[in-house]
Amino acid sequence: MKKLFILALATMTMTSAFAATTGTLLLKGTVPRLLDITVTAAPIASTLPLNTTQANTQVAVINEKSNSNTGYKVSISSANLGKLVHQSVSSSVVNYSLRYNGGSVNLATGQTFTYAGAGSNNNNRNVDISYTGIAHDLLIEGDYTDTVTFTIAAN
């Protein structure tokens, strides 16, 4: 019994001789990338008075959210390349232009606006339309439409 006690005491003494004096704990949290875009149309966007000239009339507000560590970009494209096209007679059109956050948008080819740098962003940007009004008797009855697409992506 005495031998067993001495052996246990020797083992405990050796174990404490090899014990570490410091230790580390890695703490880590991960934030996922956020890229979100919301288009809020103004009431006039769906009731454009085609016979009345519009000059930088606000038709929408775009909300952009990004926490990308490389910045982000917003691409804008027009299905009809900057033309409101009659619902069934595609040769009947009303040409228009857009401004995004005060800058002209090339709707014929599409355009990308780049916002560099890391950061948490929550930005509202206005979309404005301009066109020359055309008398109703010079247009074909019906709806004239175009679809403008806004896409957000990380740089």
N, C-alpha and C positions, 0 to 999 in steps of 0.2 A: 504494500500500500504506500509505503514511504517512497519507493522507487517511482511509482506512478505519479505521486504528487510532485516530485522533483522533475520528472519528464514534462509534466503539464506546465510547471512554472518556467522551465527552460524554453518551451515552445512559445509561450506568451511573451517572454522577453525578446526572443528572436523576431517575432512578428512585429512588435512595436519598433524594433530597430530598422525594419524595412518600410515603415509607414511613410506616406507622402506628407510633405509639409504644406503643399498648396494643391488646389484643384480648380478646374474651370467648368463653367456652365455656359453653353452657347444659347443665347436667347435670340429668336428670330421670328419675324412676322412678315407676311407677304401681302402686298397690295396688288390686286389684279388690275390690268389695264382697263380704263373706261374710255370708250368712244361712243358718243351718242349725239344724234342730231334730230331736232324736232322742227317741223315746218308748221307755223300757225298762220293760216291765210286770213287776210283782212276780208270783211264782207264784200268789198268791191271786186275782189279777185274772181268771183263767180258771176258777177253781173256787170262786166265792163261795158260802159256806154261807147260802143264802137263809132258812133257818129260824133263823139266829142273828143277833141284832142286832149291827151293826157301828157303831162310833163312831170316826170319823177313822182308819180302817185304811188304811195306805199301800198303794196299788195300782199306783203307777208313779213313776218319776223321769223328769223331762223335762230334757234337756240342751239349752241354748240357746247358740248361738254367733253373735256379731254383731260386726262392726267398722264398722258404719255411722256416718257422721259426724253423723247426725241422731238417733241412738238407734233403738230398735226396739219392736215391739209383738207380743204373742202373743194370738191369738184362739182361743177355745175354744167348740166347739159340740157339741151332742148330737143324733144322728139321731132319737132318740125323746124328746127334750125332758126328759131326767132320769128316764126310766122304763126298767127292764129289762122287755122285752116278750117274751111267750111266742112260740116259733118259728112256731106256726101258729094260735094263738088270741089275736089282738091285744088282746082285752079283758082278758086275764089279765096283770097287770103288778105289778111291785114298784117303788115309787117310791124314789129315792135322791137324795142330794146329794153334791156334790164340793167339796173345798177344794183350791186351787192355791197353793202357797207360803204356806199358812196362811190364805188369804183365801177367802171363799165365792165360788162360781161360780154365776151365774144361767144354768142350763141351759135354762130355758124360752125364753129369747130369745138365748142365747149371750152371751159377754162377752169384752171385750178388755182386756188388761193392758198399760199403756204404760210403757216405760222410756226416759226422756228423756236426752239428752246423748250426745256422741260418746265413743267408747271401744272398746277391745277387750274383749269380754265372752265368758266361757265359764262359764255358770251352770247349776247343777243345782237343780231345784225339785221338791218332792214333790207328788204328787197323792194325796189321801185321800178315801175313800168313807165315807158313813154311810147307814144304813137300818135300819128296824125289821124284825126277823126275822118271817117268817110260817110257821106250822106247815105241814109238807109236806102234811098232809091238807086244807089250805085252798087249795093251789095245784095246777095241772094239771101232770101229769108232762111233762118235756121241758126244753129249754134256754130260758133267759131272757137276752136280750142287748140291748146298746146299743153303738153305736160313737161314741166321743168323738174329735173331730178337733182337733188343735192345729196352728195355722198361725203362722209367724213372717214378719214383713214389716218393712221400714224405715219409720220415721216420715216 
